[in-house]
Amino acid sequence: MGQRSSADRLDLSALAPELSQSLLAWWEVHGRKAPDLKPWMFTKDGRWPEPHEHLNVLECWIAEVMLQQTQLLVALPYWRRWMQAFPSLEALAAADEHDVLLLWQGLGYYARGRRLLTAARLLHDQSSPASSQQAVAWPRTLEAWLAVPGIGPSTAGGILSSAFNSPAAILDGNVRRVLARVAAYPHPPAAEQRLFWSWSEALLAAAPKRYRDLNQALMDLGATLCTPRNPACGRCPWQPHCAAHAVGAPEGFPVKAPPRSVPHLSLGVGITRNAAGDVLIVQRTSSGLLAGLWEFPSGEQLPEESIASTIGRYLSIHIGIEVEVEAPLLAFDHAYSHRKLHIQVYLCRWRHGAPDAQARWVAPADLARYPLSAAHARIAAALQQHLAEQESL
């Protein structure tokens, strides 16, 4: 590959026909087209759909939302359980938030699950389809899907191209990474979203009637070859055109924005049991991070405060009970996008006081019936193991 100027290297639109053709040829042989891997992308008789065929919109929608922040192999079993529980728009619209969050438990970014429920009710009220299998009952334009809670441009494009083979572009993390490398784009993609969208749209336009296939091929290329680390450049259909490969630094792209400062906090978690052996859990409010989930009471440690004092103070002031903080159960680190936590968990014994309305005493065996965040699910598992060990003594 010869040397190209910076301006030439950034103009992928001119290369779109050749890039699309080579990508689709690669995808026909190497794409992730197994029915058991992407069941929503296949007809009910197990075929990859022809350009004129439509797919189940509900299945495509749920898959696209689950894959927003989650890898395919992780999301797939959640998708299967979800579709079994809510096989139609009507079933999802009628669901209880508790059941939705319980099915979502472990996927993270729980606002996605709550927005799916809100969106299902909105869509059901607007269209009241006789059957969610009927494609005519669903939004068919980008603008209509963007009005649905939890749907951004790339998710909307994914739904429309997958379900209807519509000419709607996508720009998820995989696609941004692939395009940034081919162009050796010298700035973080977020700074030039419009440019990256124009490249994705140009690739789609160069594959008439194969919009579904092209978008799937783009995602598969990023997920299987052009990975964040150790990209398989030797097997990539775009290697002859890739500027990042040409300079020998594919892992240097996309260029990353300067890291944000993330606060580090220490939390004390109290697992409080009463005389009957029940454990106290509280439900988070209906807004904000992890809204609606249940958890063991926890408070932020203050400067110069012991973790036992943190737990006792929080339970007294915020829950309304007095406890004896007895023994440590476990400690671990847990990271969110906006903060990092060091979590220390202690077993506590209830002494007196009635917990507030957001709290509930439950048998340890019943904790599985309550949607917990990943961190508190880990705590619940440690509690179950501790109790099992105590019973065996």
C-alpha positions as CSV (number, residue, x, y, z in Angstrom):
1,M,0.0,0.0,0.0
2,G,1.5,3.3,-1.0
3,Q,1.8,6.4,1.1
4,R,-1.3,8.6,1.3
5,S,-1.8,12.1,2.5
6,S,-3.7,12.8,5.7
7,A,-6.7,14.1,3.7
8,D,-6.8,11.1,1.5
9,R,-6.6,8.8,4.4
10,L,-9.6,10.3,6.0
11,D,-11.9,10.1,3.0
12,L,-13.4,6.6,3.3
13,S,-16.5,7.6,1.2
14,A,-14.5,7.2,-2.0
15,L,-13.5,3.7,-1.0
16,A,-17.0,2.7,0.1
17,P,-17.9,0.5,-2.9
18,E,-14.7,-1.5,-2.7
19,L,-14.8,-1.7,1.1
20,S,-18.4,-2.9,1.1
21,Q,-17.8,-5.5,-1.6
22,S,-14.8,-7.0,0.1
23,L,-16.5,-6.9,3.5
24,L,-19.6,-8.8,2.3
25,A,-17.5,-11.4,0.5
26,W,-15.6,-12.0,3.8
27,W,-18.8,-12.1,5.8
28,E,-20.4,-14.7,3.5
29,V,-17.7,-17.1,4.6
30,H,-16.7,-16.0,8.0
31,G,-19.7,-14.0,9.5
32,R,-21.5,-15.0,12.7
33,K,-24.5,-16.5,10.9
34,A,-25.2,-19.5,13.2
35,P,-28.9,-19.7,14.2
36,D,-28.0,-20.6,17.8
37,L,-25.8,-17.5,18.0
38,K,-28.1,-14.8,16.7
39,P,-31.6,-16.4,16.7
40,W,-33.3,-13.1,16.2
41,M,-31.6,-12.7,12.8
42,F,-33.1,-15.9,11.3
43,T,-36.5,-16.8,9.9
44,K,-38.7,-19.2,11.9
45,D,-37.6,-22.1,9.6
46,G,-33.9,-21.4,10.4
47,R,-32.9,-19.5,7.3
48,W,-30.9,-16.3,6.9
49,P,-33.6,-13.9,5.5
50,E,-33.8,-12.8,1.9
51,P,-33.7,-9.0,1.3
52,H,-37.5,-8.9,1.0
53,E,-38.2,-10.8,4.2
54,H,-39.0,-9.3,7.5
55,L,-38.0,-10.6,10.9
56,N,-39.6,-10.5,14.3
57,V,-39.3,-6.9,15.4
58,L,-39.7,-7.5,19.1
59,E,-36.8,-10.0,19.0
60,C,-34.5,-7.7,17.1
61,W,-35.4,-4.7,19.4
62,I,-34.7,-6.6,22.6
63,A,-31.4,-8.0,21.2
64,E,-30.2,-4.5,20.1
65,V,-30.9,-3.0,23.5
66,M,-29.2,-5.9,25.3
67,L,-26.1,-5.6,23.0
68,Q,-25.7,-1.8,23.7
69,Q,-23.3,-2.4,26.5
70,T,-22.9,-6.2,26.5
71,Q,-21.0,-8.8,24.4
72,L,-23.0,-11.2,22.3
73,L,-22.1,-14.4,24.2
74,V,-23.0,-12.7,27.5
75,A,-26.3,-11.3,26.3
76,L,-27.6,-14.4,24.4
77,P,-28.8,-16.4,27.5
78,Y,-30.5,-13.3,28.8
79,W,-32.2,-12.8,25.5
80,R,-33.5,-16.3,25.5
81,R,-34.9,-16.1,29.0
82,W,-36.4,-12.7,28.2
83,M,-38.2,-13.9,25.0
84,Q,-39.5,-16.9,26.9
85,A,-41.0,-14.7,29.6
86,F,-42.2,-11.9,27.3
87,P,-42.8,-13.4,23.9
88,S,-45.0,-10.6,22.6
89,L,-45.3,-6.8,23.0
90,E,-48.5,-7.3,24.9
91,A,-46.8,-9.6,27.4
92,L,-43.9,-7.1,28.0
93,A,-46.3,-4.1,28.3
94,A,-48.2,-6.0,31.0
95,A,-45.2,-7.0,32.9
96,D,-44.3,-5.9,36.4
97,E,-41.1,-3.9,36.8
98,H,-40.0,-6.3,39.5
99,D,-40.1,-9.2,37.1
100,V,-38.4,-7.2,34.4
101,L,-35.5,-6.2,36.7
102,L,-35.2,-9.8,38.0
103,L,-34.7,-11.0,34.4
104,W,-32.2,-8.2,33.7
105,Q,-30.2,-9.0,36.8
106,G,-26.5,-9.4,35.9
107,L,-26.6,-7.5,32.6
108,G,-25.8,-4.2,34.2
109,Y,-27.0,-0.7,33.1
110,Y,-30.4,-1.4,34.5
111,A,-32.0,1.7,33.0
112,R,-32.0,-0.3,29.8
113,G,-34.5,-2.8,31.3
114,R,-36.7,-0.2,32.8
115,R,-36.8,1.7,29.5
116,L,-37.8,-1.4,27.6
117,L,-40.8,-1.7,29.9
118,T,-41.7,2.0,29.5
119,A,-41.2,1.7,25.7
120,A,-43.3,-1.4,25.4
121,R,-46.2,0.2,27.2
122,L,-45.9,3.3,25.0
123,L,-45.7,1.3,21.7
124,H,-48.6,-0.9,22.8
125,D,-50.8,2.1,23.6
126,Q,-49.9,3.7,20.3
127,S,-50.4,0.8,18.0
128,S,-52.3,-2.0,19.9
129,P,-51.2,-4.6,17.4
130,A,-53.3,-7.7,17.0
131,S,-50.0,-9.6,17.2
132,S,-46.4,-8.5,17.8
133,Q,-45.5,-10.7,14.8
134,Q,-47.2,-8.2,12.5
135,A,-44.5,-5.9,11.1
136,V,-47.0,-3.3,10.1
137,A,-47.8,-2.7,13.8
138,W,-44.2,-1.4,14.5
139,P,-42.5,1.9,13.7
140,R,-40.9,1.8,10.3
141,T,-38.9,5.1,10.3
142,L,-35.8,6.3,12.1
143,E,-37.6,9.2,13.5
144,A,-40.3,7.0,15.0
145,W,-37.8,4.7,16.7
146,L,-35.8,7.7,18.1
147,A,-39.0,8.7,19.9
148,V,-39.0,5.4,21.8
149,P,-37.4,5.5,25.3
150,G,-33.9,4.0,25.3
151,I,-33.4,4.1,21.5
152,G,-30.5,6.1,20.0
153,P,-29.5,6.5,16.4
154,S,-27.4,3.3,16.2
155,T,-29.9,1.1,18.0
156,A,-32.7,2.4,15.8
157,G,-30.6,1.7,12.7
158,G,-29.9,-1.8,14.0
159,I,-33.5,-2.5,14.5
160,L,-34.6,-1.2,11.2
161,S,-31.9,-2.9,9.1
162,S,-32.2,-6.2,11.0
163,A,-36.0,-6.5,11.0
164,F,-36.9,-4.7,7.7
165,N,-33.6,-4.6,5.7
166,S,-34.0,-0.8,5.8
167,P,-31.1,1.4,4.6
168,A,-30.4,2.6,8.2
169,A,-26.8,3.0,9.2
170,I,-25.3,1.9,12.6
171,L,-22.4,3.3,14.6
172,D,-21.8,1.2,17.7
173,G,-18.4,0.7,19.4
174,N,-17.3,-2.0,17.0
175,V,-18.1,0.1,13.9
176,R,-16.4,3.2,15.3
177,R,-13.2,1.2,16.1
178,V,-13.1,-0.4,12.6
179,L,-13.6,2.9,10.8
180,A,-11.2,4.8,13.0
181,R,-8.5,2.2,12.1
182,V,-9.1,2.1,8.4
183,A,-8.8,5.9,8.3
184,A,-6.1,6.1,11.1
185,Y,-8.3,8.9,12.3
186,P,-6.1,11.1,14.5
187,H,-8.8,12.2,17.0
188,P,-11.3,10.5,19.3
189,P,-14.3,9.5,17.2
190,A,-16.7,11.2,19.6
191,A,-15.2,14.5,18.4
192,E,-16.4,13.8,14.8
193,Q,-19.6,11.8,15.1
194,R,-21.0,13.3,11.9
195,L,-18.0,12.3,9.9
196,F,-18.1,8.7,11.2
197,W,-21.9,8.5,10.5
198,S,-21.2,9.7,6.9
199,W,-18.7,6.8,6.5
200,S,-21.1,4.2,7.8
201,E,-23.9,5.6,5.6
202,A,-21.6,5.5,2.5
203,L,-20.8,1.9,3.1
204,L,-24.5,1.1,3.4
205,A,-25.3,3.0,0.2
206,A,-22.7,1.0,-1.6
207,A,-24.5,-2.3,-0.8
208,P,-28.0,-1.8,-2.3
209,K,-30.6,-4.2,-1.0
210,R,-28.1,-5.8,1.4
211,Y,-28.4,-3.3,4.3
212,R,-29.1,-6.0,6.8
213,D,-26.1,-8.0,5.7
214,L,-23.7,-5.0,5.6
215,N,-24.5,-3.8,9.1
216,Q,-24.1,-7.4,10.5
217,A,-20.8,-7.7,8.6
218,L,-19.5,-4.5,10.1
219,M,-20.3,-5.6,13.6
220,D,-18.9,-9.1,13.0
221,L,-15.7,-7.6,11.6
222,G,-15.2,-5.5,14.8
223,A,-16.2,-8.4,17.1
224,T,-14.1,-11.1,15.6
225,L,-11.1,-9.7,13.8
226,C,-10.7,-5.9,14.4
227,T,-10.8,-6.4,18.2
228,P,-9.6,-3.8,20.7
229,R,-6.5,-5.9,21.5
230,N,-4.5,-8.2,19.2
231,P,-6.5,-7.5,16.0
232,A,-6.2,-10.3,13.4
233,C,-5.0,-8.0,10.6
234,G,-3.7,-10.9,8.5
235,R,-7.3,-12.3,8.1
236,C,-9.0,-8.9,7.7
237,P,-10.6,-8.1,4.3
238,W,-9.8,-4.5,4.7
239,Q,-6.1,-4.9,5.4
240,P,-5.1,-3.5,2.0
241,H,-6.9,-0.3,2.7
242,C,-6.2,0.1,6.4
243,A,-4.1,3.1,7.3
244,A,-3.6,2.0,10.9
245,H,-2.2,-1.3,9.7
246,A,0.0,0.5,7.2
247,V,1.7,2.5,9.9
248,G,2.0,-0.7,12.1
249,A,-0.1,0.6,14.9
250,P,-3.7,-0.7,14.7
251,E,-4.1,-0.8,18.5
252,G,-3.4,2.9,18.7
253,F,-6.8,3.5,17.2
254,P,-9.3,4.7,17.9
255,V,-7.5,7.6,19.6
256,K,-8.7,7.8,23.2
257,A,-10.0,10.9,24.9
258,P,-8.1,11.9,28.1
259,P,-9.3,9.8,31.0
260,R,-11.8,11.4,33.3
261,S,-11.1,11.6,37.0
262,V,-13.1,8.9,38.8
263,P,-13.6,9.2,42.6
264,H,-12.8,6.3,44.8
265,L,-15.2,5.6,47.7
266,S,-15.3,3.1,50.5
267,L,-18.6,1.6,51.4
268,G,-19.7,-0.3,54.4
269,V,-22.5,-2.9,53.9
270,G,-24.4,-4.4,56.8
271,I,-26.1,-7.8,56.4
272,T,-28.5,-7.6,59.3
273,R,-30.4,-10.6,60.6
274,N,-33.2,-10.7,63.1
275,A,-34.1,-13.3,65.7
276,A,-36.0,-15.3,63.1
277,G,-32.9,-15.4,60.8
278,D,-34.4,-13.1,58.2
279,V,-32.1,-10.7,56.5
280,L,-32.9,-7.0,55.8
281,I,-32.8,-5.6,52.3
282,V,-33.9,-2.2,51.0
283,Q,-35.2,-1.0,47.7
284,R,-33.6,1.8,45.8
285,T,-35.7,4.7,44.7
286,S,-37.4,4.7,41.3
287,S,-34.9,7.2,39.8
288,G,-31.1,7.4,39.4
289,L,-28.5,4.7,39.3
290,L,-29.8,1.1,39.8
291,A,-33.3,2.5,40.4
292,G,-35.8,0.0,41.7
293,L,-33.3,-2.7,42.6
294,W,-32.9,-4.3,46.0
295,E,-29.7,-4.3,48.1
296,F,-28.3,-4.7,51.5
297,P,-28.1,-1.4,53.4
298,S,-24.8,0.4,52.7
299,G,-23.2,3.8,53.6
300,E,-20.2,5.7,52.5
301,Q,-17.3,5.7,55.0
302,L,-16.5,9.1,56.4
303,P,-12.9,10.3,57.0
304,E,-11.4,8.9,60.3
305,E,-14.4,6.6,60.7
306,S,-14.2,2.8,61.1
307,I,-16.2,0.7,58.7
308,A,-18.2,-0.8,61.6
309,S,-19.1,2.8,62.7
310,T,-20.1,3.6,59.1
311,I,-22.5,0.6,59.0
312,G,-24.0,1.3,62.5
313,R,-24.5,5.0,61.7
314,Y,-26.1,4.3,58.4
315,L,-28.5,1.7,59.7
316,S,-29.5,3.9,62.6
317,I,-30.0,7.2,60.7
318,H,-31.3,6.0,57.3
319,I,-33.0,2.7,58.1
320,G,-34.2,3.3,61.7
321,I,-32.7,0.3,63.5
322,E,-29.9,-0.3,65.9
323,V,-27.6,-3.2,65.3
324,E,-24.6,-5.0,66.7
325,V,-21.9,-5.0,64.0
326,E,-20.3,-8.4,64.5
327,A,-17.9,-9.9,61.9
328,P,-16.6,-9.3,58.4
329,L,-18.0,-11.4,55.6
330,L,-16.0,-10.2,52.6
331,A,-14.4,-7.2,51.0
332,F,-14.0,-6.5,47.3
333,D,-13.6,-3.7,44.7
334,H,-16.3,-2.8,42.3
335,A,-16.2,-0.2,39.5
336,Y,-18.9,1.8,37.8
337,S,-18.3,4.2,34.9
338,H,-18.4,7.2,37.2
339,R,-16.8,5.9,40.4
340,K,-14.8,3.0,41.9
341,L,-15.9,1.4,45.2
342,H,-14.1,-0.5,47.9
343,I,-16.9,-2.5,49.6
344,Q,-16.6,-4.1,53.0
345,V,-19.4,-6.3,54.2
346,Y,-20.1,-7.1,57.8
347,L,-22.6,-9.4,59.4
348,C,-24.9,-7.6,61.9
349,R,-27.4,-8.6,64.5
350,W,-30.6,-6.6,64.9
351,R,-31.1,-5.2,68.4
352,H,-34.2,-3.0,68.2
353,G,-36.1,-0.5,66.0
354,A,-38.5,-0.9,63.0
355,P,-37.0,-0.4,59.6
356,D,-38.4,2.2,57.2
357,A,-41.0,1.5,54.5
358,Q,-38.4,0.9,51.8
359,A,-36.9,-2.0,53.8
360,R,-38.1,-5.6,54.0
361,W,-37.1,-8.7,56.1
362,V,-36.8,-11.7,53.9
363,A,-35.6,-15.3,54.4
364,P,-32.1,-15.8,53.0
365,A,-33.4,-18.5,50.7
366,D,-35.8,-16.0,49.1
367,L,-33.1,-13.4,48.1
368,A,-33.1,-15.0,44.6
369,R,-36.7,-13.6,44.1
370,Y,-35.4,-10.0,44.3
371,P,-33.5,-8.2,41.6
372,L,-30.1,-7.2,42.9
373,S,-27.2,-5.3,41.3
374,A,-24.1,-7.3,40.4
375,A,-22.3,-6.2,43.5
376,H,-25.1,-7.1,45.9
377,A,-25.7,-10.4,44.1
378,R,-22.1,-11.2,44.9
379,I,-22.8,-10.3,48.5
380,A,-25.9,-12.5,48.6
381,A,-23.9,-15.4,47.2
382,A,-21.3,-15.0,49.9
383,L,-24.0,-14.9,52.6
384,Q,-25.5,-18.1,51.2
385,Q,-22.1,-19.8,51.3
386,H,-21.5,-18.6,54.9
387,L,-24.9,-19.9,56.1
388,A,-24.2,-23.3,54.4
389,E,-20.9,-23.5,56.1
390,Q,-22.5,-22.7,59.5
391,E,-25.1,-25.4,59.0
392,S,-22.4,-28.0,58.3
393,L,-20.6,-27.3,61.6
